[in-house]
Amino acid sequence: MLRFIQNWSSFHNMLNIPSQSFPAPSSQQRVSPSAQSGRNKVSLKPGHSLMDWIRFAKSGKDLTGLRGRLMEVTQDELQKHNKREDCWTCIRGMVYNVTPYMDYHPGGEEELMKAAGIDGTDLFDQVHRWVNYESMLKECLVGRMTTKSATASKAIILPLSPAAGLAPPAAGPPPPNKDSQPRYDWFQTDATVHLAVYTKRKISSSGCVTVDLKAGILRLEVLLGKLSYMIHLDLAHEVEENVSVHTAFSVGKIQVTINKQTRGKWTSLGQPLEFHNTFICKKNRGENLNELCDMSLFMSH
């Protein structure tokens, strides 16, 4: 057998057949990961891995600098935030404050700064199309890109008028002033809808947050002292009935994530129902309030 192998080797050399290597030098399998992605990774500081970022993002710290508020961002406003210490970028219509993520970015500060103060969607897709940025940067969300005439997206969050044909809220002591009333906003991906409630005050860890979703009817109630804030909507499209709730107690923000049954974009969140977007004395909500609180969701992660 050894003689056969030696003779075959001599025969191979006699024919001057070039040696083969696998993969071939030009094969994609030989292209380095950095060449495929169009960038080089940088060495991150200790304690700045992906898992470190996830823990930091879930710490409850205010990563946007807006104390839990979502805002509509104009092009002019976005362009103002283009520095290392104040860096916003836009990805698919959503604006993120990526300043706190700067030291965690595998591509380094220089790469991230290329999208500072501008729409970075194309730059992102060139390198990171596969990354679930909505989840990774959700605590950095500033709000949506808009134009000054973008009134349609605000319509759903305006207080319900009597002309809508729904019963007015029951009488009760008003909040101390209009500015103290909680508000909400929403945003979406192709697969999920996110409802964010801003209470404009710290929430006690023993507070009551009740979320109920059945047959497309969403009812969310937050008890704040003697007052109750409610969201009550007939959602625009069919959804899964399992929801996740994230409460940032220190900034008074509650975020509800709902999974769509069918992927796609919604043009509205839904139709308001009785007591929607009202802030009234909790005793006027009905006799079943205590029962609902017993079944409430307390989420702090």
C-alpha positions as CSV (number, residue, x, y, z in Angstrom):
1,M,0.0,0.0,0.0
2,L,2.8,2.4,0.9
3,R,4.5,1.7,-2.5
4,F,1.2,2.5,-4.3
5,I,0.9,5.8,-2.5
6,Q,4.4,6.8,-3.4
7,N,4.0,5.8,-7.0
8,W,0.7,7.8,-7.2
9,S,2.5,10.8,-5.8
10,S,5.2,10.5,-8.5
11,F,2.6,10.1,-11.2
12,H,0.8,13.2,-9.8
13,N,4.0,15.3,-9.9
14,M,4.9,14.0,-13.4
15,L,1.6,15.4,-14.8
16,N,2.4,18.7,-13.1
17,I,-1.0,18.8,-11.5
18,P,-1.2,21.8,-9.1
19,S,-1.7,21.0,-5.5
20,Q,-5.3,21.5,-4.3
21,S,-6.3,23.3,-1.1
22,F,-9.7,23.4,0.5
23,P,-11.4,25.8,0.6
24,A,-10.1,27.4,-2.5
25,P,-8.1,30.7,-1.9
26,S,-10.9,32.7,-3.5
27,S,-13.7,30.9,-1.7
28,Q,-16.1,32.9,0.6
29,Q,-15.1,30.3,3.3
30,R,-11.7,31.9,3.3
31,V,-12.9,35.5,3.6
32,S,-12.4,36.8,7.1
33,P,-15.5,37.8,9.1
34,S,-14.3,41.4,9.3
35,A,-14.0,41.5,5.5
36,Q,-17.5,40.1,5.1
37,S,-19.1,42.7,7.4
38,G,-17.1,45.6,6.0
39,R,-15.7,46.6,9.4
40,N,-13.3,45.5,12.0
41,K,-14.2,44.7,15.6
42,V,-12.4,46.7,18.3
43,S,-11.3,45.6,21.7
44,L,-13.9,46.6,24.2
45,K,-13.1,47.7,27.8
46,P,-13.7,45.0,30.4
47,G,-17.3,44.9,31.5
48,H,-18.6,46.1,28.1
49,S,-19.7,42.8,26.5
50,L,-23.1,42.2,25.0
51,M,-24.4,40.6,28.2
52,D,-23.0,43.6,30.2
53,W,-25.0,45.9,27.9
54,I,-28.2,43.9,28.4
55,R,-27.8,44.1,32.2
56,F,-27.0,47.8,32.0
57,A,-30.1,48.5,29.8
58,K,-32.3,46.6,32.2
59,S,-31.0,48.5,35.2
60,G,-33.8,51.1,35.2
61,K,-31.4,54.0,34.5
62,D,-32.7,56.7,32.2
63,L,-30.7,56.0,29.0
64,T,-32.5,58.5,26.8
65,G,-32.1,61.6,29.1
66,L,-35.8,62.3,28.7
67,R,-37.0,60.9,32.0
68,G,-39.3,58.3,30.3
69,R,-40.9,60.6,27.8
70,L,-41.2,59.7,24.1
71,M,-41.0,62.6,21.7
72,E,-41.6,63.3,18.0
73,V,-38.2,64.2,16.5
74,T,-37.9,66.5,13.6
75,Q,-35.0,66.4,11.2
76,D,-33.6,69.7,12.6
77,E,-33.7,68.2,16.2
78,L,-32.0,65.0,15.1
79,Q,-29.1,66.9,13.5
80,K,-28.4,68.7,16.8
81,H,-27.4,65.5,18.5
82,N,-24.3,64.6,16.5
83,K,-21.5,64.6,19.2
84,R,-19.8,61.8,21.1
85,E,-21.4,62.9,24.3
86,D,-24.8,63.5,22.8
87,C,-25.4,61.1,19.9
88,W,-28.9,60.3,18.4
89,T,-29.5,58.3,15.3
90,C,-32.6,57.2,13.3
91,I,-33.2,53.6,12.2
92,R,-36.4,52.9,10.2
93,G,-38.2,55.9,11.5
94,M,-37.3,55.4,15.1
95,V,-34.8,57.7,16.9
96,Y,-32.4,56.3,19.5
97,N,-30.0,58.0,21.9
98,V,-27.0,55.7,21.4
99,T,-24.7,57.7,23.6
100,P,-24.8,55.2,26.5
101,Y,-24.2,52.4,24.0
102,M,-21.0,53.9,22.5
103,D,-18.6,52.0,24.7
104,Y,-20.4,48.7,24.1
105,H,-20.5,48.9,20.3
106,P,-18.4,46.1,18.9
107,G,-17.5,48.2,15.9
108,G,-16.2,51.0,18.1
109,E,-17.0,54.6,18.6
110,E,-15.8,55.8,15.2
111,E,-18.2,53.4,13.4
112,L,-21.2,54.4,15.4
113,M,-20.5,58.1,15.0
114,K,-20.9,57.8,11.2
115,A,-24.7,57.7,11.9
116,A,-24.6,60.5,14.5
117,G,-27.4,63.1,13.9
118,I,-28.7,61.5,10.7
119,D,-30.8,58.6,9.4
120,G,-28.5,55.7,9.9
121,T,-30.7,53.0,8.3
122,D,-28.6,52.4,5.2
123,L,-25.4,52.3,7.2
124,F,-27.0,49.9,9.7
125,D,-28.2,47.6,6.9
126,Q,-24.8,47.4,5.3
127,V,-23.3,45.9,8.5
128,H,-26.0,44.9,10.9
129,R,-29.1,43.9,9.0
130,W,-29.5,40.7,11.0
131,V,-29.2,42.5,14.4
132,N,-32.5,42.8,16.5
133,Y,-31.8,46.5,17.2
134,E,-35.4,47.1,18.5
135,S,-34.7,44.8,21.5
136,M,-31.1,45.8,22.0
137,L,-31.8,49.6,22.0
138,K,-35.4,49.7,23.3
139,E,-34.3,51.5,26.5
140,C,-32.6,54.1,24.3
141,L,-35.7,55.0,22.3
142,V,-36.2,58.7,22.0
143,G,-39.3,58.6,19.8
144,R,-40.4,58.7,16.2
145,M,-39.1,60.8,13.3
146,T,-41.8,63.2,12.2
147,T,-42.6,66.3,10.2
148,K,-44.2,69.4,11.7
149,S,-47.5,68.5,10.1
150,A,-47.6,64.9,11.5
151,T,-50.9,65.2,13.4
152,A,-52.3,61.8,12.4
153,S,-50.0,59.9,14.7
154,K,-51.0,62.1,17.6
155,A,-54.7,61.6,17.2
156,I,-54.9,58.4,19.1
157,I,-53.3,59.9,22.2
158,L,-55.5,63.0,22.5
159,P,-58.1,63.0,25.3
160,L,-61.5,61.5,24.2
161,S,-64.1,64.1,23.3
162,P,-67.8,63.8,24.2
163,A,-68.6,63.8,20.5
164,A,-67.1,60.3,20.3
165,G,-70.4,59.0,21.7
166,L,-68.8,57.4,24.8
167,A,-69.8,58.0,28.4
168,P,-67.8,60.8,30.0
169,P,-65.6,59.9,32.9
170,A,-67.2,59.8,36.3
171,A,-66.9,62.9,38.5
172,G,-64.0,63.0,40.9
173,P,-61.2,65.1,42.2
174,P,-59.1,66.3,39.3
175,P,-55.4,65.8,39.2
176,P,-53.4,68.7,40.8
177,N,-52.7,70.2,37.3
178,K,-52.8,69.2,33.7
179,D,-49.1,68.7,33.4
180,S,-49.2,65.9,36.0
181,Q,-51.6,63.7,34.1
182,P,-50.0,60.6,32.7
183,R,-49.9,60.1,29.0
184,Y,-49.1,57.3,26.5
185,D,-47.6,56.7,23.1
186,W,-47.0,53.6,21.0
187,F,-44.6,52.3,18.4
188,Q,-44.3,49.1,16.5
189,T,-42.1,46.6,14.5
190,D,-43.5,44.3,11.9
191,A,-44.1,41.7,14.6
192,T,-44.9,43.6,17.8
193,V,-46.8,46.6,19.2
194,H,-45.3,48.5,22.1
195,L,-47.4,50.7,24.3
196,A,-45.5,53.1,26.6
197,V,-47.2,54.9,29.6
198,Y,-45.4,57.8,31.2
199,T,-46.8,58.5,34.6
200,K,-44.6,61.6,35.2
201,R,-43.7,60.4,38.7
202,K,-41.8,57.6,40.4
203,I,-43.9,54.4,40.8
204,S,-43.8,52.6,44.1
205,S,-42.6,49.0,43.8
206,S,-45.8,48.1,45.6
207,G,-48.0,49.9,43.1
208,C,-50.7,48.3,41.2
209,V,-50.4,47.9,37.4
210,T,-53.2,45.9,35.8
211,V,-53.1,44.7,32.2
212,D,-55.9,42.7,30.6
213,L,-56.0,41.7,27.0
214,K,-59.0,39.6,25.7
215,A,-60.5,39.3,22.2
216,G,-58.5,42.3,21.0
217,I,-59.7,44.6,23.9
218,L,-56.8,46.1,25.8
219,R,-57.4,47.4,29.3
220,L,-54.4,48.9,31.3
221,E,-54.8,50.6,34.6
222,V,-52.2,52.2,36.8
223,L,-53.0,53.2,40.4
224,L,-51.2,56.3,41.5
225,G,-52.2,57.2,45.1
226,K,-55.9,57.9,45.1
227,L,-56.0,58.3,41.4
228,S,-56.3,55.8,38.5
229,Y,-55.0,56.2,34.9
230,M,-56.6,53.9,32.3
231,I,-55.9,52.9,28.7
232,H,-58.9,51.1,27.2
233,L,-58.7,50.2,23.5
234,D,-60.2,48.0,20.9
235,L,-57.0,47.1,19.1
236,A,-56.8,47.7,15.3
237,H,-55.8,44.2,14.4
238,E,-55.7,40.7,15.8
239,V,-53.0,40.0,18.4
240,E,-51.7,37.2,20.6
241,E,-53.2,37.4,24.1
242,N,-49.9,37.0,25.9
243,V,-48.3,40.3,26.8
244,S,-45.1,41.3,28.5
245,V,-44.9,44.3,30.9
246,H,-41.7,46.2,31.8
247,T,-41.9,48.8,34.6
248,A,-39.1,51.3,35.1
249,F,-40.1,52.4,38.6
250,S,-37.5,55.1,39.0
251,V,-38.7,57.1,35.9
252,G,-42.4,56.1,36.1
253,K,-42.5,54.3,32.7
254,I,-44.5,51.2,31.9
255,Q,-44.1,49.5,28.6
256,V,-46.4,46.8,27.3
257,T,-45.3,44.6,24.4
258,I,-48.0,42.7,22.4
259,N,-47.3,40.2,19.6
260,K,-49.2,40.7,16.3
261,Q,-50.9,37.6,14.8
262,T,-50.0,38.9,11.3
263,R,-46.8,40.7,10.5
264,G,-47.2,44.2,9.0
265,K,-47.6,47.9,9.8
266,W,-50.6,49.3,11.6
267,T,-51.9,52.8,10.7
268,S,-53.4,53.2,14.2
269,L,-53.4,51.5,17.6
270,G,-57.1,51.1,17.8
271,Q,-60.4,52.6,18.8
272,P,-60.9,54.2,22.2
273,L,-63.4,52.7,24.6
274,E,-65.1,53.9,27.8
275,F,-62.8,55.7,30.2
276,H,-59.8,55.6,27.7
277,N,-57.0,57.9,28.6
278,T,-58.6,59.2,31.7
279,F,-57.1,60.1,35.1
280,I,-59.7,60.1,37.8
281,C,-60.4,59.0,41.4
282,K,-59.9,55.3,41.6
283,K,-63.1,54.7,43.5
284,N,-65.0,55.8,40.4
285,R,-63.6,52.9,38.3
286,G,-66.1,50.3,39.7
287,E,-66.4,47.8,42.4
288,N,-64.2,45.2,40.7
289,L,-61.0,47.3,41.1
290,N,-59.6,45.5,44.1
291,E,-60.3,42.2,42.3
292,L,-58.3,43.4,39.3
293,C,-55.4,44.5,41.4
294,D,-55.2,41.0,43.0
295,M,-54.6,39.7,39.4
296,S,-52.3,42.6,38.4
297,L,-48.9,42.2,36.8
298,F,-45.9,43.4,38.8
299,M,-43.0,43.5,36.5
300,S,-39.7,45.1,37.3
301,H,-37.3,43.5,34.9
